[in-house]
Amino acid sequence: MNASIASRAPAHIRSLSPYQPGKPVSELARETGIPETEIVKLASNENPLGMSPKARAAAVAALEEGARYPDGNAFALRGALARKYGVDMSQLVIGNGSNDVLEIATQAFLSPDASAVFAQYSFAVYPLATIARGARCIQVPARNYGHDLDAMLSAIDPTTRIVFIANPNNPTGTFLSGNEIEAFLARVPQDVLVVLDEAYTEFLSADLRYDAIGWVTRFPNLLVSRTLCKAYGLAGLRLGYGVAHPEVADLMNRVRQPFNASCVAQAAAVAALEDQDFVEKAAENNRRGMAQLTAAFAELGLEWIPSFGNFVTVRVGDGARVDKSLLAQGVIVRPIGGYGMPEWLRVSIGLPEENARFIAALRRALD
Ligand SMILES: *Cc1c(COP(=O)(O)O)cnc(C)c1O
């Protein structure tokens, strides 16, 4: 008898568990009969304002070219990013979401004899992408639910090729100052790629901002990963980018799929990058919503982790039970038992009325 086809996949592939996304609105509607329009989704850190009208118009116009392959070199988009950040186009890697940028980094730098370092309670894609390359995960215990950079530095061994840092972190929302990250970069071995994942950087207040893209010339082993899927509102179109030393970007562009960003996503991204007002509106809505949710948590006597992203993680006791009750009430949040935090739920900041719906449902769930 021959072995089954599935058993012939490499052991590291068979050991993977798929990424658990937020439950789609349509799925909860199917399961409960609650109309889609009455469901509130605060589960995937999406932009509750939608996308910039300018980005939308550019996306619709780009549909006209839908029968043609997109520009695989993303000339217009890389030009826009290069101008915005004062970098050379050769330093840019475009991704189908920044998830793709993370994947491409592991493809370019990890092999089965290598390892990647990342923090406990950090983004689920780091172990997934590492294991998919057959490489070894070195998970470093968190400190106060965030990165312990000293411990991460000590955890680097001769096999380590990548260190992942999410700042702010997902799912806990913790933040490392620019000074802490800069000090880490100065100490990390220069042959280890530091992937600084800044998916939520646009939500930082002005006093917390730091310019990691400006550090790339000083640290040729730094890859800064950003996305237009969160603050810019293009989650469904998928568009992210990486900024690195030209040699790093070149290696990544060799393994990247040639047409990984669609013509619609590229066009929307160019327009979105020009609409700074929209991003500021999103950040302002986020500040207010964060205050609204945390005030309610305080009133309910719930512990939460102070968050610097567009979501907040709150301790509710039995996360699975509370999640079930919220779903029955038409509210989707993100249980994070899979991250080893079964007592917690991660809640994205929504519009004021969406936040209010969640708070009312949470009250009932906890009763
Ligand atoms: C959401 C998220 C991403 C990736 O999002 P994309 O939609 O692929 O751009 C990357 N890193 C972190 C930490 C995230 O939370």
Ligand as a Chemical Component Dictionary entry (heavy atoms), coordinates in Angstrom:
data_LIG
# 
_chem_comp.id                   LIG 
_chem_comp.type                 NON-POLYMER 
_chem_comp.pdbx_formal_charge   0 
_chem_comp.three_letter_code    LIG 
# 
loop_
_chem_comp_atom.comp_id 
_chem_comp_atom.atom_id 
_chem_comp_atom.alt_atom_id 
_chem_comp_atom.type_symbol 
_chem_comp_atom.charge 
_chem_comp_atom.model_Cartn_x 
_chem_comp_atom.model_Cartn_y 
_chem_comp_atom.model_Cartn_z 
_chem_comp_atom.pdbx_ordinal 
LIG C1 C1 C 0 -3.412 43.249 10.731 1  
LIG C2 C2 C 0 -1.947 43.027 10.936 2  
LIG C3 C3 C 0 -1.074 42.803 9.873  3  
LIG C4 C4 C 0 -1.407 42.578 8.453  4  
LIG O1 O1 O 0 -2.469 43.057 7.918  5  
LIG P1 P1 P 0 -2.666 43.098 6.344  6  
LIG O2 O2 O 0 -4.117 43.181 6.226  7  
LIG O3 O3 O 0 -2.098 41.851 5.762  8  
LIG O4 O4 O 0 -1.901 44.289 5.890  9  
LIG C5 C5 C 0 0.274  42.674 10.126 10 
LIG N1 N1 N 0 0.738  42.744 11.358 11 
LIG C6 C6 C 0 -0.039 42.945 12.405 12 
LIG C7 C7 C 0 0.559  43.018 13.754 13 
LIG C8 C8 C 0 -1.415 43.062 12.226 14 
LIG O5 O5 O 0 -2.208 43.194 13.286 15 
# 
loop_
_chem_comp_bond.comp_id 
_chem_comp_bond.atom_id_1 
_chem_comp_bond.atom_id_2 
_chem_comp_bond.value_order 
_chem_comp_bond.pdbx_ordinal 
LIG C1 C2 SING 1  
LIG C2 C3 SING 2  
LIG C2 C8 DOUB 3  
LIG C3 C4 SING 4  
LIG C3 C5 DOUB 5  
LIG C4 O1 SING 6  
LIG O1 P1 SING 7  
LIG P1 O2 DOUB 8  
LIG P1 O3 SING 9  
LIG P1 O4 SING 10 
LIG C5 N1 SING 11 
LIG N1 C6 DOUB 12 
LIG C6 C7 SING 13 
LIG C6 C8 SING 14 
LIG C8 O5 SING 15 
# 
